[in-house]
Amino acid sequence: MPLYEFDCQKCGTFEKFRSMSETNKPMFCPTCQAEAKRVYSVAGLIMTPQSLRTRIDQSAEPRLVNRSEIKHSHTHKHHHHEPSRPWMIGH
C-alpha cells in the first residue's frame, strides 16, 4: 500500500498508508477529525528534516492577511543625498 501525505489546517501534516482504491476518498485528521487535504509532492531523493519540509509546505500556499496586520509606513520620505552604498547609482 502506498504512503500518502496529508495536511490538516489545525494540526499540520501527517502520513497514512491507504490502498489505491481509497485514493480519492476524503481523509480525516487522526487528531482532530477535520478533513485534510492530500499533499502532492515529488519523490525526494535526499531526506530533508521535517522542520524544513514544514516551512516549505507552509510557504507554498498564500496566506490571507488582514489589513490590521499590514504595517504602513507613512513617515518614510525620500532624501536626495549621496547614497550610503558606493555601488548604488543616484538618480
C-alpha positions in Angstrom: 0.0 0.0 0.0 1.3 3.5 -0.9 2.1 6.0 1.8 0.3 9.4 1.3 0.9 12.7 2.9 -2.0 14.9 4.1 -2.2 18.4 5.6 -4.6 19.3 8.4 -5.1 23.1 8.7 -5.2 22.8 12.5 -2.7 20.0 13.3 -0.2 20.1 10.4 1.0 17.3 8.1 0.7 13.5 8.7 1.2 10.4 6.6 -1.1 7.5 6.1 -0.9 4.2 4.3 -4.0 3.8 2.0 -5.0 1.4 -0.7 -5.1 2.8 -4.2 -8.9 2.3 -4.2 -9.1 4.8 -1.4 -7.0 7.5 -3.2 -10.0 9.8 -4.0 -11.9 9.3 -0.7 -11.7 12.1 1.9 -9.1 11.7 4.7 -9.7 12.9 8.2 -7.0 14.1 10.6 -6.4 11.4 13.2 -6.0 14.1 15.9 -9.0 16.5 15.4 -11.0 14.6 12.8 -11.1 17.6 10.4 -11.0 16.8 6.7 -7.4 17.0 5.5 -6.0 17.9 2.0 -3.7 15.4 0.2 -0.2 16.9 -0.4 1.2 16.2 -3.8 4.9 16.3 -3.9 7.8 15.0 -6.0 9.6 12.0 -4.6 12.6 13.1 -2.7 16.0 11.5 -3.2 17.5 13.4 -0.3 15.9 13.3 3.1 15.2 16.8 4.4 14.5 17.5 8.0 10.8 17.6 9.0 11.1 21.3 10.2 12.4 22.3 6.7 9.7 20.4 4.9 7.1 22.0 7.1 8.4 25.5 6.3 8.5 24.7 2.6 5.0 23.3 2.6 3.6 26.3 4.6 5.1 28.8 2.2 3.7 27.0 -0.9 0.2 28.3 -0.2 -0.7 32.0 0.0 -1.7 33.2 3.4 -4.6 35.6 4.0 -3.6 38.8 5.8 -5.9 41.3 7.4 -5.5 45.0 6.8 -4.7 45.4 10.5 -1.7 43.1 10.2 -0.1 45.2 7.4 2.1 47.9 8.8 2.0 51.0 6.7 5.0 53.4 6.9 3.6 56.9 6.2 6.7 58.6 7.6 9.1 57.3 5.0 10.4 60.2 2.9 13.0 60.2 0.1 16.0 62.3 0.8 18.1 63.3 -2.2 21.6 63.0 -0.9 24.6 60.8 -1.6 23.8 57.1 -1.5 25.1 55.3 1.6 26.3 52.4 -0.5 29.1 53.1 -3.0 27.8 50.6 -5.6 24.4 52.4 -5.8 24.0 55.0 -8.5 22.0 58.1 -7.6 19.1 59.1 -9.8 
